[in-house]
């Protein structure tokens, strides 16, 4: 089963959020809670964790791309 990695509301108001760095490569296995992607907004950096265990099969946002709340950043194929 596929699970989307969605950018949640980080409580940063109207600040633009940018993908700084993918911490995991496509094809890598991840465990629920593993840090997947680093996001930046002005002087704040936030890591987004894996919502489930599985394999990161796709990244839909690239580094240095500005992203919006609710946007799908990647896809994980769950271990189910």
N, C-alpha and C positions, 0 to 999 in steps of 0.2 A: 504494500500500500504506500502511496506517495503522500508526503506531507510538505506543505509549503512553509518556507521560512519567511514570515511576514514581518515587516518593520512595525513594531508596536508604537503607540504614543509614548515617547520618552519623557514627557513632561517638560519639554524645552520651549514650549510656546511656538512662536513663528520662526525660530532659528532654523536655517537650512542645515540639513544633515547630509553628510557625504560619506561614502564607503571609503575608508582609509586603507584597509588591508584585509584580504581574505586570509585567515589563519589556517585553513584546511583546503587542500586541493580537491578538485573533482575526482571521484573514485576512491577517496579515503573513507574509512569507517569512522563513525563518530558515536559517542555515547550521549545519552540525554544529559544536557547540562554542559557539555563541552563547549568551549568558546569557538565560534565559527568565523565571525567577521567583526572587525573593529570599525566603529562608526565615529565620526567627528562632527562636532557642532561648536563653532568658535573655539573656546579653550577647554571644552569638555570632550573626553573620549569615553566611549561606552562599548563594551563587548556584548555581542548578541549570542546567546547560547542556543544549542541544538534543542528543538522542542521534543525530539524523540531519538532513539538509537537507530542506526542504520548506515547507509552509504550516501554521501553527498553526490548526487548524480548530475546536478546542473547548477550553475550560478547564472542568475539573470541580471545582476547589477555588477558593473565593473568598478575597479578601484578608481577613485577620483570622481565618480558619478554622484550627482546630487539625487537623493531618493526622498520619497514622500511616505508619510504614515499610511499603512495599509498596502504598500507596494510589496510584491513578492520578490525577495532577494535571491532565493535559491530553492532547490527541491531535494528532499531526503527520501530515499527509498527505505522504508522501515523494515526491521528484521522480522516482522510478524509472520 
